[in-house]
Amino acid sequence: MKIRFVHIGFGLLLLSLLNPAAVAGQVLDDSLTENEKIKRERIGPQAPPTKDESAYPFPMRGVSGIPGFSCYPTVEETFTTFQTLASNNPGIAQWIDIGDSWLKTQASGGYDLNVLKLTNTSVAGTKPVLFLMSSLHAREYSPVGLTTQFALYLITEYGTDADVTWLLDYHEIHILFYANPDGRKHAEAGLLWRKNVNNNYCAGTDSRGVDLNRNFPFQWNCCGGSSGSECSNTYHGPSANSEPETMAVTSYLQTIFPDQRGPGINDAAPTDSTGVFIDIHAYGNLVLWPYGFDTTLAPNNTALQTLGRKFAWYSNYSPEKASQSFNTDGASDDFAYGDLGVAAFTFELGTGFFENCSYFTLKILPDMLPALLEAAKVARAPYMQPAGPTSSSLTLPSSFNPGFQKLTASADDTQYSNVNGTEPTQNVAAAEFYIDIPPWEGGAIPNAMTATDGGFDATTEGLTGFIDLSALTPGQQYTIFVRAQDSNGNWGSVSAIFFTRGSTPLRLSPLWSLTILTLLLLLLGRNAFNKSTS
């Protein structure tokens, strides 16, 4: 084993002499230490970890969390954390007040409804939007845990992770952590509080308030999917959009999303519509899409189903039309789709309202963060891109190919949940990469990639391409975008990797370096032998 390490060490030494950039990380950002400094500067001064938060990939330092559930920050802790982060990172983050909770409208305390908007403000143009909302139902702990972790991930990795960086450069991500902050404070005290706290209905009891997810102004109180009883958990309120919380959300959605659908129930949104809306709830292990008010199929049902199955693939959740189990009229996702034509979904996370931190950390978080990242990627074309192959596993290996950098990736047209039906799949038919300019931007130049095994003839393929180094500036970082197409002509979502052009085009793989080292050692040994016998 020692000999093996010595040979590898000599090999790397020789490789560094022949091609210093290959060892120094020519194909990747070689300043990891500097990136870590950037992360620390972006997040700001950090207190020591409290409780078990060191287990989280993006801990909220100095946050104690809900008593007994340290993985879930309180309302105040969340607001303080992200208001500070937005202040520290004005180029990519804004903290926006979109309205008031019921208690605040009564001058009895309460909260603002605050949205964290993430996008690179220096990149101009109209950008597609992903909107995430959590804690519409107050007692559901894990959704806020997920949305806060996703936000921390995006802020922390911007400038370091290529996918996060291009997403915030070219897209917008809006996160409403608490759609029902008044009710959430009751739930933080251990009450199974679902509704807002409007004391005009079922006054003076722990059953007061309106179910905000039955109060949205699309098919409100139409079809038996809510209750007219004030003390019911699904009380829909006295009229559609009667509550300050729902009014704030609907008004904001109508501001950030264009109206892309006609007024009729069966009017489809155009296939090139943009935007994704996700209302995150607990529990049930479900991915749901409109319509929920009754069994009527949304006119974009096929595309919604495809994207829902893709989301569910990451977690093995059951993808379902929202009314499959029961009707829900006046729901948020029906409004987002029905009123605006946005691809809208509800996620039901996990196994309980007060989900334990271990399950959240080990199961929900690693399953659902990639699903949210995919939601952000497809926001530009949610009715088209999900039908195409997913591109992933981008690498830039060293190779003996002077003047070119090898690029590898994988394309998969099978990443759909088949828990509740089977999604059609096709062979991967083509793939391409772009340097610095993504495919939807003017001036983008496609570069063909080939199937690693020699032919595009399967639903999953390895991809290979070669980056011409002659036109690239040494020492400059570039973003390489990759996408793949299936045999039906569907282009999938884009993935990216950073590439820094080195000072020399000569590139040797470790295998070549070890081969040359062996030949040199044999030559040196032969010369020594000749001298000893002469």
Secondary structure, DSSP 8 states (H G I E B T S, - for coil): -HHHHHHHHHHHHHHHHH-HHHHTTTTS---HHHHHHHHHHHH-------TTGGGSSS--TT---BTTBTTS--HHHHHHHHHHHHHH-TTTEEEEEEEE-HHHHTTSS--EEEEEEE--TTS-S---EEEEEE-SSTT-HHHHHHHHHHHHHHHHHTTTSHHHHHHHHH-EEEEES-S-HHHHHHHHTT----S---TTSSTTSTT-S--GGG-SSSSTT-SSSSB--TTSTTB--SSTT-SHHHHHHHHHHHHHS---S-SSTT----TT---EEEEEE-SSSEEEES--SSS---TTHHHHHHHHHHHHHTTT-EEEETTTTS--TT-HHHHHHHHH--EEEEEE-SS-TT--HHHIIIIIHHHHHHHHHHHHHHTTSTTTGGGS-EEEEEE----S-TTEEEEEEEEES--S--TTS------EEEEEEEESS-TTSTT---EE-EETTSS--SSEEEEEEEEEGGGS-TT-EEEEEEEEEETTS-B---EEEEEE--S-S----HHHHHHHHHHHHHHHHHHHHHHHH-
